[in-house]
Amino acid sequence: MKNEMLHERRDFETVRDLVEWAGEEYADRKAFSYRPVTRGNEIVTVTFRELREDVRGLASEMLAMGCAGKHCVVIGKFSYDWVVTYYAILSIGGVIVPLDRDWQGEDLADTIGKADASFLFCEEELAAKEEMIRAKVPALAPTVWLQAKLSERSVPALIAAGKERYAVEPDPYHGAPIDHDAMSLLVFTSGTTGKGKGVMLSQTAILSDLSAIIPYIDFGQKTVGVLPPHHTYGSSVMLIGHAMIGCEIYISAGIRYVAKELKEQQPEHLVLVPLYLETFYRKIQATLKEKGKLDFVMKMIKLSNGLRKTGIDLRGKLFKQIMASFGGKVKMIISGGAPINPDILYFFDGLGITTLNGYGITECAPIVAVNRSRQSFPGSVGHVLDIDTVRIDDPNEDGEGEICVKGPNVMLGYYKNEAATAEAMDEEGFFHTGDYGKLAKNNVLYITGRKKNLIVLSNGKNVYPEEIENELVATPGVIDIIVYEGQSRRGLEHNAIVAEIYPDKDYIETNGITDVYAHLKGYIDNYNRAAVPYKKIGVLKVRETEFPKNTLRKIQRFQLDMTID
C-alpha cells in the first residue's frame, strides 16, 4: 500500500493568506451553502470569491471598530455569519475567543471576563444570555449580532458597510499586522473532567496542523458541517482544511435535521465524532432487524468482502438502498474525539464507507495523528503528523505510557495560568497530553485510554475503561456506556469495576424487552466469560436519564456518582 500524497501540500503564514489564495484559486467554486434564518427554506450559496469579498468587508469594518489585536468573543451555532467572523478576526490580527452557546449565561460572563475580551459577537437567539454577559462585563463594546432577523448591528450589515470602506481604501486590510506565531485563538475547553482552561493557539499552529493532514486524505468536493464551531476540531478542520482543498460545506441547521440534510445534500465525505457513527449504526441495524433483513445484510457484507479480495467491488450495487440514507455518495468519514468499536468500522467499510480514525487534543490545534486514505491501520489512530514528534513517557512492559507531543501545532500555553502550563509542558517543549498509548513501527499511534480515567487495581494491574467501553458500546440496546472503578463506602477492598449504561429505549420497546437489566446483564456476563479476571465487570448500573455531556457529546465523567453501596 503506497503512502502517496493525494493533494498538493499548501503552506500558509496567515489565515488572511489562505482566504486570499482560496478566493483566487477556487474563485467560482461553492465554498458554503446554507439556509439563512431570514429566508425560510431557501438555500444560499457562496463561492470562494464571494467569501473572500465578505471577509474583506467585515474585516475592514472591524478595523474601523478597533478590533485589531483585541480579544473578540464569538458565541453561536455553526452559521455563515460565524464563519465570516472567524476568518475576519484572524485576518486583521485579532484574537478569536469562541465559546459554547450552550453554557449558562453566568458561565459565559465569567469566562469572557477571564479572557479580557473587548468585543462580543453573539447569536441573536441568545439575547437573554447576552444581557447577563453585559451586566457582568459592562466594558464590552456594543454587541454585533450573528444570524439576526431584526438587528441593524449585525454581521451582514457590517459586511455591507465594510465593502464600501474596502472599495475606497483596501490597504488597511491587506496591511493589518499579523504575528502568526502569537496567540490568535483562545479556546476554553469544556473538557470531560470539569471546567476547562484557556488554550492559546497561534495561526502557525492551526495552519501547519491542517497542511500536514490534507495531502493524505481523499476528500470529496462536498460535505455537511455538523460539528460545533467553538471546538478546534469543528473550526480548524472545517474552515481551514476545507478551504485548502476548495471543498463546499453545507452548514447543517442542527442535529435534528442531519438525516434529512444528508439525503438532500448528498455529501461525498463527512467529518464527525464517534457518537454520530454509533447513532447511524444503531438506526441502520434497528431498521434492518425490523424488516427481517439484518442477518441477510451481514452475510452479504461477508460475501462482498471476499469478492473485494479478488478485485471485485460490488458494494455500490449491493448496499445502494442503505447508502441512500447518507445521500448515496458518502465514501469516507473522518472521525476523532474517541475510540470507535471495530464492529462499527467493519460494518461501514462493508457498506462502502471508509472510516479514518484519528487522534487530537485542543492543545495540539487539534490533530496529532490520523489514518490516511491509502495507508490505514485498524485499531490505531494512524500516522503521527510529519510535523510532530511523539514520545511515550514512562512506558510499561507493553510500551504503553503517556503520549507527549512536540511540534509547531502545540499550544503556546494556558492563558494566565503559568502553573498549569508548567505542569503540562516539560523543559524539552513536549506537551503531556494526559492520554495513554503506544507507538508502533512507522510512527503509527495506538490509544489506550485517558490517564485520569485509568483504573489501578490493588494488585498493580492497570485497566483502561475505554478498552472495555469500546468492546461493549455496540451491544444491542445500549446508547452509551461508561466503565469506572466504583467506590465502596466500606473501604478500598470492596471497590469493583462498574459498567454504567444508558439503554436505547426505542430498541427496548421495539423488541418487547420487559427486563432491561436482565437483557444487558446477559451481554455483560458474555463479556466476563471471555475477559481476563482483573478486567471483569463486577457491577452493572442502568440509568434512567442520559449521561451529562458537553457539546461534542462527550460524557462528563466528573459529574457521575461512582459509589456502589
C-alpha positions, 0 to 999 in steps of 0.5 A, a space after each residue: 500500500 503506497 503512502 502517496 500524497 493525494 493533494 498538493 501540500 499548501 503552506 500558509 503564514 496567515 489565515 488572511 493568506 489562505 482566504 486570499 489564495 482560496 478566493 483566487 484559486 477556487 474563485 467560482 467554486 461553492 465554498 458554503 451553502 446554507 439556509 439563512 434564518 431570514 429566508 425560510 427554506 431557501 438555500 444560499 450559496 457562496 463561492 470562494 470569491 464571494 467569501 473572500 469579498 465578505 471577509 474583506 468587508 467585515 474585516 475592514 469594518 472591524 478595523 474601523 471598530 478597533 478590533 485589531 489585536 483585541 480579544 473578540 468573543 464569538 458565541 453561536 451555532 455553526 452559521 455563515 455569519 460565524 464563519 465570516 467572523 472567524 476568518 475576519 478576526 484572524 485576518 486583521 490580527 485579532 484574537 478569536 475567543 469562541 465559546 459554547 452557546 450552550 453554557 449558562 449565561 453566568 458561565 459565559 460572563 465569567 469566562 469572557 471576563 477571564 479572557 479580557 475580551 473587548 468585543 462580543 459577537 453573539 447569536 441573536 437567539 441568545 439575547 437573554 444570555 447576552 444581557 447577563 454577559 453585559 451586566 457582568 462585563 459592562 466594558 464590552 463594546 456594543 454587541 454585533 449580532 450573528 444570524 439576526 432577523 431584526 438587528 441593524 448591528 449585525 454581521 451582514 450589515 457590517 459586511 455591507 458597510 465594510 465593502 464600501 470602506 474596502 472599495 475606497 481604501 483596501 490597504 488597511 486590510 491587506 496591511 493589518 499586522 499579523 504575528 502568526 506565531 502569537 496567540 490568535 485563538 483562545 479556546 476554553 475547553 469544556 473538557 470531560 473532567 470539569 471546567 476547562 482552561 484557556 488554550 492559546 493557539 497561534 495561526 502557525 499552529 492551526 495552519 501547519 496542523 491542517 497542511 500536514 493532514 490534507 495531502 493524505 486524505 481523499 476528500 470529496 468536493 462536498 460535505 455537511 458541517 455538523 460539528 460545533 464551531 467553538 471546538 478546534 476540531 469543528 473550526 480548524 478542520 472545517 474552515 481551514 482544511 476545507 478551504 485548502 482543498 476548495 471543498 463546499 460545506 453545507 452548514 447543517 441547521 442542527 442535529 435534528 435535521 442531519 438525516 434529512 440534510 444528508 439525503 438532500 445534500 448528498 455529501 461525498 465525505 463527512 467529518 464527525 465524532 464517534 457518537 454520530 457513527 454509533 447513532 447511524 449504526 444503531 438506526 441502520 441495524 434497528 431498521 434492518 432487524 425490523 424488516 427481517 433483513 439484518 442477518 441477510 445484510 451481514 452475510 452479504 457484507 461477508 460475501 462482498 468482502 471476499 469478492 473485494 479480495 479478488 478485485 471485485 467491488 460490488 458494494 455500490 450495487 449491493 448496499 445502494 438502498 442503505 447508502 441512500 440514507 447518507 445521500 448515496 455518495 458518502 465514501 469516507 468519514 473522518 472521525 476523532 474525539 474517541 475510540 470507535 468499536 471495530 464492529 462499527 468500522 467493519 460494518 461501514 467499510 462493508 457498506 462502502 464507507 471508509 472510516 479514518 480514525 484519528 487522534 487530537 487534543 485542543 492543545 495540539 490545534 487539534 490533530 496529532 495523528 490520523 489514518 490516511 486514505 491509502 495507508 490505514 491501520 485498524 485499531 490505531 489512530 494512524 500516522 503521527 503528523 510529519 510535523 510532530 514528534 511523539 514520545 511515550 513517557 514512562 512506558 510499561 512492559 507493553 510500551 504503553 505510557 503517556 503520549 507527549 507531543 512536540 511540534 509547531 501545532 502545540 499550544 503556546 500555553 494556558 492563558 494566565 495560568 503559568 502553573 498549569 502550563 508548567 505542569 503540562 509542558 516539560 523543559 524539552 517543549 513536549 506537551 503531556 497530553 494526559 492520554 495513554 498509548 503506544 507507538 508502533 513501527 512507522 510512527 503509527 499511534 495506538 490509544 489506550 485510554 485517558 490517564 485520569 480515567 485509568 483504573 489501578 487495581 490493588 494488585 498493580 494491574 492497570 485497566 483502561 475503561 475505554 478498552 472495555 467501553 469500546 468492546 461493549 458500546 455496540 451491544 444491542 440496546 445500549 446508547 452509551 456506556 461508561 466503565 469506572 472503578 466504583 467506590 465502596 463506602 466500606 473501604 478500598 477492598 470492596 471497590 469493583 469495576 462498574 459498567 454504567 449504561 444508558 439503554 436505547 429505549 426505542 430498541 427496548 420497546 421495539 423488541 418487547 424487552 420487559 427486563 432491561 437489566 436482565 437483557 444487558 446483564 446477559 451481554 455483560 456476563 458474555 463479556 466476563 466469560 471471555 475477559 481476563 479476571 482483573 478486567 471483569 465487570 463486577 457491577 452493572 448500573 442502568 440509568 434512567 436519564 442520559 449521561 451529562 455531556 458537553 457539546 461534542 457529546 462527550 460524557 462528563 465523567 466528573 459529574 457521575 456518582 461512582 459509589 456502589 453501596 
